[in-house]
Amino acid sequence: MLFPEVTAVRAEAKRGVQFCSGQETIRLSITSCIMSIVQLPLITATDSTPFAFLIHFRKEIRKDLACYHPRLEAIPEFICRGVFEGTNMPALKWGGVMDDVMGRELGSNQLIPLSAETMIRRNPPKARRKIESTLDKLVRKGVGIVGLGALTAPLMKGGLLLRNRKDIGVTNGNAFTAVIMYEAVVKLLVRNPDLSRRVAIVGASGSVGSCLARQLVRRGGVDEVLLIARNVPRLERLRKELKGINPAVRLTIGNDIADIRSAQLTVLLTASTDTLVQSEHLCPDAVVLDGTQPRNTSPSLLLDRPDVTVIDGGIVKADGIGLSGGGLGLPSHHYFACFSECVLLSLDGHRDHFSIGNPTLEHVDHITAVAHRFQHYGFQLAPFLSFGKPLVSPYNT
């Protein structure tokens, strides 16, 4: 459905075409004038870059198939795995991505038909080859930029394994994910200043985790930031970098998930496929912002610890964007921030590599400016969800 302002613009533009029949220059001038009156940018189909966003199955293939059609969930899991992972099936078009403002298809979601477990543990080389061959196919179809969704990003080293490709732009989506995660943290700190005593980032040495840490340190307002990851030397280098940004912030490091018990707010940003956080890891009334896919928390955590708040991280609301075909397992017009980064770059006509490896603060500032430029589509932090359902909590007011 189009926004009322755009419907009016199109009606006026159509009348302009009829009045100026055959006078293309005058028609465009009238359309441009009308666009400026309603304060919407004049964006034509040639302004955007065709894009594709790579997705894959998470834990249970049949449950993800239900995002395409509910009846598919009835297929036994072993049959799903045999069909999709037991063959050399190429990537499939999961669905189109629609620009509901201008009434056009911007790009598509491309399904890499492998589960997270297969991609990260069972057969990473097969997954990498499938991603490369998918990019080859997309280039032939005229796609200008591709987004690495979920675990395709860490599998390709944040896109570093693709940086030598000159035929297609690549982005890992981590810059805008870090922006939205940061906005969610700030919202939580405003709602409950006590959370600022100690904020833990699990996966802090990774692409999104390190970028979130840079934003938090640049902003200040947090008494202590606890950086947790398996690679302690990388954490040491990150701590030194962060001290250079803001010497006043207290920084501690650790490599044990149990260390989060001392934190009032924990942000999860790992590339693990496991349920990492258990009830015994959390302090009373803890808040967990889980930005992982597959996620590192389980709904059972809320049963074991009703005092704990678990929030789905990295979710964007964009009413100006729609999907055809299969969904992404989120409510209508809700999207993962990594997906949204690719859509924003497409709208902006970007064709080169963008966020490769670890995004910098410059990447953060650039994609924030692009989101502001296309704010009439939405692209804002969504109201908080918890395991896909609206969060009923003062944090969501």
C-alpha positions as CSV (number, residue, x, y, z in Angstrom):
1,M,0.0,0.0,0.0
2,L,1.4,3.4,-0.9
3,F,1.6,6.3,1.5
4,P,-1.2,8.9,0.9
5,E,1.4,11.6,0.0
6,V,2.8,9.4,-2.7
7,T,-0.6,8.5,-4.1
8,A,-1.4,12.2,-4.4
9,V,2.0,12.9,-6.1
10,R,1.4,10.2,-8.6
11,A,-2.1,11.5,-9.4
12,E,-0.7,15.0,-9.9
13,A,2.2,13.6,-12.0
14,K,-0.2,11.7,-14.2
15,R,-2.3,14.8,-14.9
16,G,1.0,16.6,-15.7
17,V,1.8,13.9,-18.2
18,Q,-1.6,14.2,-19.9
19,F,-1.3,18.0,-20.0
20,C,2.2,17.9,-21.4
21,S,1.7,15.0,-23.7
22,G,5.0,14.4,-25.5
23,Q,6.9,17.0,-23.6
24,E,9.2,14.9,-21.4
25,T,11.3,17.8,-20.0
26,I,8.2,19.7,-18.8
27,R,6.7,16.5,-17.4
28,L,9.8,15.8,-15.3
29,S,9.9,19.4,-14.1
30,I,6.2,19.3,-12.9
31,T,6.8,15.9,-11.2
32,S,10.0,17.3,-9.5
33,C,8.1,20.4,-8.3
34,I,5.3,18.3,-6.8
35,M,7.8,16.1,-5.1
36,S,9.5,19.1,-3.5
37,I,6.1,20.4,-2.3
38,V,5.4,17.2,-0.3
39,Q,9.0,17.1,0.9
40,L,9.8,13.7,-0.7
41,P,12.9,13.2,-2.8
42,L,12.5,12.5,-6.4
43,I,13.7,8.9,-6.7
44,T,13.3,7.1,-10.0
45,A,14.0,3.4,-10.8
46,T,17.4,4.4,-12.2
47,D,18.6,6.0,-8.9
48,S,18.7,2.7,-7.0
49,T,21.1,-0.2,-7.3
50,P,19.6,-3.7,-7.7
51,F,20.6,-5.7,-4.7
52,A,20.3,-9.2,-3.2
53,F,20.5,-10.2,0.5
54,L,21.8,-13.7,1.4
55,I,19.9,-15.7,4.0
56,H,20.0,-19.3,5.2
57,F,18.2,-21.7,7.4
58,R,18.7,-21.3,11.1
59,K,18.3,-24.3,13.4
60,E,15.2,-26.2,12.2
61,I,14.7,-26.0,8.5
62,R,11.0,-26.9,8.6
63,K,10.3,-23.9,10.9
64,D,12.0,-21.5,8.6
65,L,10.1,-23.0,5.6
66,A,7.0,-22.0,7.5
67,C,8.0,-18.4,6.9
68,Y,7.3,-19.1,3.2
69,H,4.1,-21.1,3.8
70,P,2.8,-22.4,7.1
71,R,2.0,-25.8,5.8
72,L,5.6,-26.5,5.0
73,E,6.3,-26.8,8.8
74,A,4.6,-30.2,8.7
75,I,7.4,-31.7,6.6
76,P,9.6,-33.9,8.8
77,E,13.0,-32.4,9.5
78,F,15.0,-35.3,8.1
79,I,13.3,-34.9,4.7
80,C,14.0,-31.2,4.7
81,R,17.7,-31.8,5.4
82,G,17.8,-34.4,2.7
83,V,16.3,-32.2,0.1
84,F,18.2,-29.0,0.9
85,E,21.5,-30.2,2.4
86,G,21.8,-33.6,0.8
87,T,21.9,-32.3,-2.7
88,N,23.9,-29.6,-4.5
89,M,20.9,-27.3,-4.6
90,P,21.8,-23.8,-5.7
91,A,20.6,-20.6,-4.0
92,L,16.9,-19.9,-4.4
93,K,15.0,-16.7,-4.7
94,W,13.2,-16.6,-1.4
95,G,11.2,-13.5,-2.3
96,G,11.3,-9.9,-3.6
97,V,12.0,-6.8,-1.6
98,M,9.5,-4.1,-2.5
99,D,9.8,-0.3,-2.4
100,D,6.2,0.5,-1.3
101,V,6.9,4.3,-1.6
102,M,7.6,4.2,-5.3
103,G,5.9,0.9,-6.2
104,R,8.8,-1.1,-7.5
105,E,10.9,-4.1,-6.7
106,L,14.3,-3.1,-5.3
107,G,15.9,-6.5,-4.9
108,S,15.5,-10.0,-3.6
109,N,16.3,-12.3,-0.7
110,Q,18.4,-15.2,-1.8
111,L,18.3,-18.4,0.2
112,I,21.5,-20.3,0.7
113,P,19.9,-23.8,1.3
114,L,22.0,-24.8,4.3
115,S,21.5,-24.7,8.0
116,A,23.5,-22.6,10.4
117,E,25.1,-25.8,11.9
118,T,26.2,-26.9,8.4
119,M,27.6,-23.5,7.5
120,I,29.7,-23.0,10.6
121,R,30.6,-26.5,11.8
122,R,29.8,-29.3,9.4
123,N,30.9,-28.1,6.1
124,P,32.1,-24.4,5.9
125,P,34.0,-24.9,2.6
126,K,30.8,-26.1,0.9
127,A,29.0,-23.1,2.3
128,R,31.7,-20.7,1.0
129,R,31.7,-22.2,-2.4
130,K,27.9,-21.9,-2.5
131,I,28.1,-18.2,-1.6
132,E,30.7,-17.5,-4.3
133,S,28.7,-19.3,-7.0
134,T,25.6,-17.4,-5.8
135,L,27.4,-14.1,-6.3
136,D,28.5,-15.2,-9.8
137,K,24.8,-15.8,-10.6
138,L,23.7,-12.5,-9.2
139,V,26.3,-10.6,-11.3
140,R,24.9,-12.2,-14.4
141,K,21.5,-11.0,-13.4
142,G,22.7,-7.4,-13.0
143,V,22.8,-7.2,-9.2
144,G,25.1,-4.4,-8.1
145,I,25.4,-5.0,-4.3
146,V,24.9,-8.0,-2.1
147,G,24.3,-8.1,1.7
148,L,25.7,-10.9,3.8
149,G,22.9,-12.0,6.1
150,A,23.2,-13.8,9.5
151,L,26.1,-16.3,9.5
152,T,27.1,-15.8,5.9
153,A,28.9,-12.7,7.2
154,P,31.3,-14.4,9.8
155,L,31.6,-17.3,7.4
156,M,33.1,-15.0,4.8
157,K,35.2,-13.2,7.5
158,G,32.9,-10.2,7.5
159,G,33.2,-10.0,3.7
160,L,37.0,-9.9,3.7
161,L,37.1,-13.1,1.6
162,L,35.2,-11.3,-1.1
163,R,37.0,-8.0,-1.0
164,N,38.9,-8.7,-4.2
165,R,35.7,-9.0,-6.2
166,K,35.3,-6.0,-8.5
167,D,32.1,-7.2,-10.2
168,I,29.8,-6.7,-7.3
169,G,29.7,-4.6,-4.1
170,V,29.5,-6.5,-0.8
171,T,28.4,-5.3,2.7
172,N,28.1,-7.4,5.8
173,G,25.3,-5.2,7.3
174,N,27.2,-4.8,10.5
175,A,27.5,-1.0,10.4
176,F,23.7,-0.4,10.6
177,T,23.3,-3.3,13.0
178,A,25.8,-1.6,15.3
179,V,23.8,1.7,14.9
180,I,20.5,0.0,15.8
181,M,22.0,-2.0,18.7
182,Y,23.5,1.3,20.0
183,E,20.2,3.1,19.8
184,A,18.5,0.2,21.7
185,V,21.2,0.4,24.4
186,V,20.7,4.2,24.7
187,K,16.9,3.7,24.9
188,L,17.4,1.2,27.7
189,L,19.8,3.4,29.6
190,V,17.3,6.3,29.4
191,R,14.5,4.1,30.7
192,N,16.6,2.7,33.5
193,P,19.8,4.7,34.4
194,D,20.8,1.9,36.8
195,L,21.7,-0.3,33.8
196,S,24.6,2.1,33.1
197,R,26.6,0.8,36.1
198,R,28.0,-2.1,34.0
199,V,27.2,-3.0,30.4
200,A,28.6,-6.3,29.1
201,I,29.2,-7.0,25.4
202,V,29.5,-10.7,24.6
203,G,31.3,-11.1,21.3
204,A,33.1,-7.7,21.8
205,S,36.0,-8.5,19.5
206,G,33.7,-9.3,16.6
207,S,32.5,-6.9,13.8
208,V,29.3,-5.6,15.4
209,G,30.5,-6.0,19.0
210,S,33.6,-3.9,18.6
211,C,31.7,-1.2,16.6
212,L,29.0,-1.0,19.4
213,A,31.8,-0.6,21.9
214,R,33.3,2.3,20.0
215,Q,29.9,4.0,19.9
216,L,29.3,3.5,23.6
217,V,32.8,4.8,24.5
218,R,32.4,7.8,22.2
219,R,29.1,8.7,23.8
220,G,30.1,8.1,27.4
221,G,27.5,7.8,30.2
222,V,28.4,4.2,31.1
223,D,30.3,3.6,34.3
224,E,32.0,0.4,33.0
225,V,32.0,-1.6,29.8
226,L,32.8,-5.3,30.2
227,L,34.2,-6.8,26.9
228,I,33.8,-10.6,26.6
229,A,35.2,-12.8,23.8
230,R,37.3,-15.9,23.4
231,N,40.2,-14.1,21.9
232,V,41.9,-12.2,24.7
233,P,44.7,-10.7,22.7
234,R,42.1,-9.1,20.4
235,L,40.2,-7.8,23.4
236,E,43.4,-6.2,24.7
237,R,44.0,-4.4,21.4
238,L,40.3,-3.3,21.4
239,R,40.6,-2.0,25.0
240,K,43.7,0.0,24.0
241,E,41.8,1.5,21.0
242,L,38.8,2.4,23.1
243,K,41.0,4.1,25.7
244,G,42.2,6.3,22.9
245,I,38.6,7.3,22.1
246,N,37.6,8.1,25.7
247,P,40.1,7.6,28.5
248,A,37.5,8.2,31.2
249,V,35.5,5.1,30.5
250,R,36.4,2.1,32.7
251,L,37.0,-1.0,30.6
252,T,37.4,-4.6,31.7
253,I,37.8,-7.8,29.7
254,G,37.0,-11.5,30.1
255,N,36.6,-14.7,28.2
256,D,34.0,-16.5,30.4
257,I,30.3,-16.1,29.8
258,A,29.8,-16.4,33.5
259,D,31.4,-12.9,33.9
260,I,28.1,-11.3,32.7
261,R,26.6,-12.0,36.1
262,S,28.1,-8.7,37.3
263,A,26.4,-6.8,34.5
264,Q,23.0,-5.1,34.7
265,L,22.7,-5.0,30.9
266,T,24.2,-7.7,28.6
267,V,24.4,-7.4,24.8
268,L,24.9,-10.6,22.8
269,L,26.7,-10.3,19.5
270,T,28.4,-13.6,18.9
271,A,28.6,-15.8,15.8
272,S,27.8,-18.9,17.9
273,T,24.9,-21.2,17.0
274,D,24.5,-22.3,20.6
275,T,22.2,-21.2,23.4
276,L,25.0,-19.6,25.5
277,V,23.1,-17.7,28.2
278,Q,21.6,-19.7,31.0
279,S,19.6,-18.5,34.0
280,E,22.6,-18.9,36.4
281,H,24.7,-16.4,34.3
282,L,22.4,-13.4,35.1
283,C,22.1,-11.1,38.0
284,P,18.6,-10.2,39.5
285,D,16.5,-8.1,37.1
286,A,19.1,-8.3,34.4
287,V,18.3,-7.1,30.8
288,V,19.6,-9.1,27.9
289,L,19.7,-7.5,24.4
290,D,20.2,-10.5,22.0
291,G,21.3,-9.5,18.6
292,T,22.3,-13.0,17.4
293,Q,20.9,-15.1,14.6
294,P,20.6,-18.0,15.4
295,R,20.0,-16.5,18.8
296,N,22.0,-17.2,22.0
297,T,19.0,-17.2,24.3
298,S,16.1,-19.6,24.7
299,P,12.4,-18.8,25.6
300,S,12.9,-21.2,28.5
301,L,15.1,-18.5,30.1
302,L,12.0,-16.4,30.8
303,L,10.3,-19.4,32.6
304,D,13.4,-20.0,34.7
305,R,14.0,-16.3,35.5
306,P,10.8,-14.2,35.2
307,D,12.7,-11.3,36.7
308,V,14.9,-11.2,33.5
309,T,14.0,-9.1,30.4
310,V,15.1,-10.5,27.1
311,I,14.9,-8.2,24.1
312,D,15.4,-9.0,20.4
313,G,18.2,-6.8,19.1
314,G,18.9,-5.3,15.7
315,I,15.3,-5.0,14.6
316,V,14.3,-2.1,12.4
317,K,10.8,-0.8,11.5
318,A,10.4,0.4,7.9
319,D,6.8,0.9,6.7
320,G,8.0,1.9,3.2
321,I,9.5,-1.5,2.5
322,G,7.6,-4.7,1.9
323,L,8.3,-8.3,1.0
324,S,6.9,-10.6,-1.6
325,G,7.2,-14.4,-1.3
326,G,8.9,-15.7,1.8
327,G,9.2,-13.6,5.0
328,L,12.0,-13.3,7.5
329,G,10.2,-14.5,10.6
330,L,9.4,-11.0,11.9
331,P,6.2,-9.0,12.2
332,S,5.1,-7.0,9.1
333,H,7.5,-4.2,8.1
334,H,10.0,-5.3,10.8
335,Y,13.5,-6.2,9.4
336,F,16.9,-7.1,10.6
337,A,19.3,-4.2,10.6
338,C,21.8,-6.0,8.4
339,F,19.1,-6.5,5.8
340,S,18.1,-2.8,6.2
341,E,21.7,-1.7,5.5
342,C,21.7,-3.4,2.2
343,V,18.3,-1.8,1.3
344,L,19.5,1.6,2.3
345,L,22.7,1.3,0.1
346,S,20.5,0.2,-2.8
347,L,18.2,3.2,-2.4
348,D,21.3,5.4,-2.2
349,G,22.6,4.0,-5.5
350,H,25.7,2.5,-3.9
351,R,27.6,-0.1,-5.9
352,D,31.0,-0.6,-4.3
353,H,32.0,-2.5,-1.2
354,F,30.7,-0.9,2.0
355,S,31.1,-2.6,5.4
356,I,33.8,-5.2,5.0
357,G,35.5,-6.7,8.1
358,N,35.0,-4.5,11.1
359,P,32.9,-1.3,10.5
360,T,34.4,2.0,11.6
361,L,32.8,5.0,13.2
362,E,33.0,6.6,9.7
363,H,30.8,3.7,8.4
364,V,28.4,4.2,11.3
365,D,28.1,8.0,10.6
366,H,27.7,7.4,6.8
367,I,24.9,4.8,7.1
368,T,23.2,6.9,9.8
369,A,23.2,9.8,7.3
370,V,21.8,7.6,4.6
371,A,19.0,6.3,6.9
372,H,18.1,9.9,7.7
373,R,18.0,10.8,4.0
374,F,15.4,8.0,3.5
375,Q,13.6,8.4,6.8
376,H,10.3,8.6,5.0
377,Y,10.6,4.8,4.5
378,G,11.1,4.3,8.3
379,F,14.4,2.6,9.0
380,Q,14.1,3.4,12.7
381,L,14.6,1.3,15.9
382,A,11.5,-0.9,16.1
383,P,9.5,-1.1,19.3
384,F,11.1,-3.8,21.4
385,L,10.2,-7.4,20.7
386,S,10.9,-10.4,22.9
387,F,11.2,-13.7,21.0
388,G,9.3,-12.1,18.1
389,K,6.4,-10.8,20.2
390,P,5.8,-7.2,21.5
391,L,7.5,-6.7,24.8
392,V,5.2,-5.7,27.5
393,S,7.5,-3.7,29.8
394,P,8.2,-0.1,30.9
395,Y,11.3,-0.4,28.6
396,N,8.9,-0.2,25.6
397,T,7.1,3.0,26.6
